[in-house]
């Protein structure tokens, strides 16, 4: 078993190929071992449960994390009487570690007034932490943190995550009319065949929302719950029993999967030969 610390999570993301259309990263999602037991695979030599994100997500979020921009706070900035009037660039210079002591404030002000010095300091911090400084700087610029613009209205300067969350709420990150969401699920099971060779059994679901209509998340979750509820209503009480249940028994998934497929929700399967 491998433990990954929270601060190392984003650094653990790895590229994954789903098909020719998607460039994605996968990063660990909580404790995988408990799921291995649920699926009867507790004795498998490896078992991994991950979260999919678009390629580049991990690099950019890692840069923010290393600079303290994902901290919930409140932090030392709360002690400054002037943080409500700082520009974004001055705020970033303060967070970079200049602090709020007299000499620290002077150093932060110098960084804020000389963008080249601030960029050099940011680049050095990210390089020391092992991320790509250029990717991080490009993302900071996209967020507007290298500008003289004021902090977002209502953002608490002593809570970096609050500031970042508001900076991310911009027109080009919001759903536009007619846009749709997407859900991707991928299962890979490496097994040894009867002939002795290694095979990878792959199941993939790519589900899209309806433009100006139901989201893919709503369909995949809502239709599944509705089908299960209908089965309970239409079946004798002893078929499923009582209490909260997981869909791990054939009595559940054997009728549910074809009904989901009839709604257009299905996994495509194929087998890959491994060396």
C-alpha positions in Angstrom: 0.0 0.0 0.0 1.3 3.5 -0.8 0.3 6.5 1.3 0.3 9.9 -0.4 0.3 13.0 1.8 -2.3 15.7 1.0 0.4 18.2 0.0 1.8 15.7 -2.5 -1.5 14.8 -4.1 -1.4 17.2 -7.1 2.2 16.2 -7.7 1.0 12.6 -8.0 -1.2 13.2 -11.1 -0.3 11.2 -14.1 -1.4 11.5 -17.8 -4.0 9.0 -19.0 -5.2 8.2 -22.5 -8.9 7.5 -22.8 -9.2 8.0 -26.6 -7.9 10.3 -29.3 -10.2 13.1 -28.2 -9.3 13.7 -24.5 -6.0 14.6 -22.9 -6.5 13.9 -19.2 -4.7 13.5 -15.9 -5.6 11.0 -13.2 -4.8 11.6 -9.5 -5.5 9.5 -6.4 -8.9 9.7 -4.9 -8.9 8.9 -1.2 -8.4 5.4 0.2 -8.5 2.9 -2.6 -8.1 -0.2 -0.4 -11.6 0.0 1.0 -13.0 -0.2 -2.5 -10.9 -3.3 -3.3 -12.6 -5.1 -0.5 -16.1 -4.1 -1.7 -15.4 -5.5 -5.2 -13.9 -8.7 -3.9 -10.4 -7.7 -5.0 -8.7 -7.4 -1.7 -6.0 -9.8 -2.7 -5.1 -8.0 -5.9 -1.5 -6.9 -5.9 -2.6 -3.3 -6.9 -5.8 -1.4 -6.7 -6.2 2.2 -7.7 -9.1 4.6 -7.6 -8.6 8.0 -9.2 -10.2 11.3 -10.3 -10.0 12.5 -13.9 -9.2 16.1 -14.7 -8.2 17.8 -18.0 -4.5 17.7 -18.7 -2.7 20.6 -17.0 -5.1 20.9 -14.1 -2.6 19.3 -11.6 0.3 21.5 -12.7 -1.7 24.7 -12.3 -3.3 23.8 -9.0 0.1 22.6 -7.7 1.6 26.0 -8.5 -1.2 27.7 -6.5 -0.8 25.3 -3.7 2.9 25.9 -3.4 2.5 29.6 -3.3 -0.1 29.3 -0.5 -2.9 30.4 -2.7 -5.2 27.5 -1.8 -4.9 28.1 2.0 -8.3 28.4 3.7 -6.9 31.0 6.2 -7.2 33.3 8.0 -3.5 34.0 7.9 -1.1 36.7 8.9 -2.5 39.1 6.3 -5.5 39.6 8.7 -3.2 41.7 10.9 -2.5 44.3 8.2 -4.8 47.4 8.3 -4.3 48.1 4.6 -5.0 44.7 3.0 -8.4 46.0 1.7 -6.6 48.5 -0.5 -3.9 46.3 -1.9 -3.7 45.6 -5.6 -3.6 41.9 -6.6 0.1 42.2 -7.3 0.8 43.6 -3.8 -1.4 41.0 -2.2 0.6 38.3 -4.0 3.9 39.8 -3.0 2.7 39.7 0.7 1.7 36.1 0.4 5.0 35.2 -1.1 6.5 35.4 2.4 7.4 39.1 3.0 5.1 39.1 6.0 3.8 42.1 7.7 6.7 43.3 9.8 8.1 46.7 8.9 11.0 45.3 6.9 8.7 42.6 5.4 6.2 45.1 4.3 8.9 47.2 2.7 10.2 44.1 0.8 6.7 43.2 -0.3 6.1 46.8 -1.5 9.3 46.6 -3.5 8.3 43.4 -5.1 4.9 44.7 -6.0 6.3 47.9 -7.5 8.9 46.0 -9.6 7.1 43.2 -11.5 10.3 41.7 -12.8 11.5 41.1 -9.2 8.1 39.6 -8.2 8.2 37.3 -11.2 11.7 36.2 -10.4 10.7 35.5 -6.8 7.7 33.5 -8.0 9.7 31.6 -10.5 12.3 30.7 -7.8 9.7 29.6 -5.3 7.9 27.3 -7.8 11.2 25.8 -9.2 12.3 25.0 -5.6 9.0 23.2 -5.0 9.4 21.1 -8.2 6.6 22.5 -10.4 7.0 24.2 -13.8 7.5 27.9 -13.2 6.4 28.9 -16.6 3.1 27.0 -16.4 2.5 28.6 -13.0 3.4 32.1 -14.1 1.1 31.8 -17.1 -1.8 30.7 -14.8 -1.1 33.6 -12.4 -1.2 36.0 -15.2 -4.5 34.5 -16.5 -6.0 34.9 -13.0 -4.9 38.6 -13.1 -2.7 38.3 -10.1 0.2 40.1 -11.7 -1.9 43.2 -12.3 -2.5 46.4 -10.4 -6.3 45.7 -10.4 -8.0 45.6 -7.0 -8.9 42.3 -5.3 -12.4 41.0 -6.0 -15.2 42.7 -4.2 -16.0 40.9 -1.0 -13.0 38.6 -1.1 -11.3 38.3 2.3 -7.7 39.2 1.7 -6.6 37.0 4.7 -8.2 33.9 3.1 -6.3 33.1 -0.1 -8.7 30.4 -1.3 -11.6 32.9 -1.1 -9.7 35.3 -3.4 -8.8 32.5 -5.9 -12.3 31.2 -5.9 -13.7 34.6 -6.9 -11.0 35.2 -9.5 -12.0 31.9 -11.1 -15.6 33.1 -11.4 -15.2 34.8 -14.7 -17.2 34.6 -18.0 -14.8 32.3 -19.8 -15.1 29.7 -17.0 -18.9 29.7 -16.9 -21.2 27.5 -19.0 -22.3 29.4 -22.1 -25.8 29.0 -23.7 -25.9 25.6 -25.5 -22.8 24.2 -23.8 -23.0 20.8 -22.1 -21.1 19.0 -19.4 -19.5 15.6 -19.6 -19.0 12.6 -17.3 -16.2 10.1 -18.0 -15.8 6.8 -16.2 -13.0 4.3 -16.9 -12.4 0.8 -15.5 -9.2 -1.1 -16.2 -8.7 -4.6 -14.9 -5.4 -6.4 -15.6 -5.7 -10.2 -15.5 -3.9 -13.3 -16.6 -5.7 -15.3 -19.2 -6.1 -19.1 -19.1 -3.4 -19.2 -21.8 -1.0 -17.4 -19.5 -0.8 -14.0 -21.2 -1.7 -10.7 -19.5 -4.8 -8.9 -20.7 -6.3 -5.5 -19.8 -10.1 -5.5 -19.7 -11.3 -1.9 -20.3 -14.7 -0.4 -19.8 -15.3 3.3 -20.7 -18.3 5.5 -20.3 -18.4 9.0 -21.9 -21.8 10.7 -21.3 -22.7 14.2 -22.4 -25.4 16.5 -21.1 -28.2 17.9 -23.3 -27.5 21.5 -24.6 -29.9 23.8 -22.7 -31.3 20.7 -20.9 -30.4 18.0 -18.5 -26.7 17.7 -17.4 -24.8 14.5 -17.8 -24.3 14.4 -14.0 -28.0 14.7 -13.4 -28.7 11.9 -16.0 -26.2 9.4 -14.7 -27.1 9.9 -11.1 -30.8 10.7 -11.3 -31.8 8.0 -13.8 -29.9 5.4 -11.8 -31.7 6.3 -8.6 -35.0 6.5 -10.4 -34.6 3.1 -12.0 -33.7 1.6 -8.6 -36.7 3.2 -7.0 -39.0 1.8 -9.7 -37.6 -1.7 -9.3 -38.3 -1.5 -5.5 -41.8 -0.4 -6.1 -42.5 -3.0 -8.8 -40.9 -6.0 -7.0 -41.8 -8.2 -4.1 -40.4 -7.0 -0.8 -38.1 -9.9 -0.4 -36.3 -9.3 -3.7 -34.1 -6.5 -2.4 -34.6 -6.6 1.4 -34.6 -3.5 3.5 -32.2 -0.8 4.6 -29.5 1.1 2.8 -27.8 -1.0 0.2 -25.0 -0.7 -2.3 -25.5 -1.9 -5.9 -22.9 -4.7 -5.5 -25.2 -7.7 -5.8 -26.4 -9.2 -9.1 -30.0 -8.7 -7.9 -29.3 -4.9 -8.3 -26.9 -4.5 -11.2 -28.3 -7.2 -13.5 -31.6 -5.4 -14.1 -30.3 -1.9 -13.7 -27.6 -1.9 -16.3 -29.8 -2.9 -19.3 -32.4 -0.3 -18.2 -29.7 2.4 -18.1 -28.5 1.3 -21.5 -32.0 1.7 -22.8 -31.7 5.4 -21.7 -28.4 5.7 -23.6 -26.1 5.3 -20.6 -23.6 2.5 -21.2 -20.0 1.5 -21.0 -18.1 0.3 -24.1 -15.8 -2.6 -23.4 -12.7 -4.0 -25.1 -9.7 -6.2 -24.3 -6.0 -5.2 -24.8 -3.2 -7.7 -24.9 -0.3 -6.7 -22.6 3.3 -7.7 -23.1 
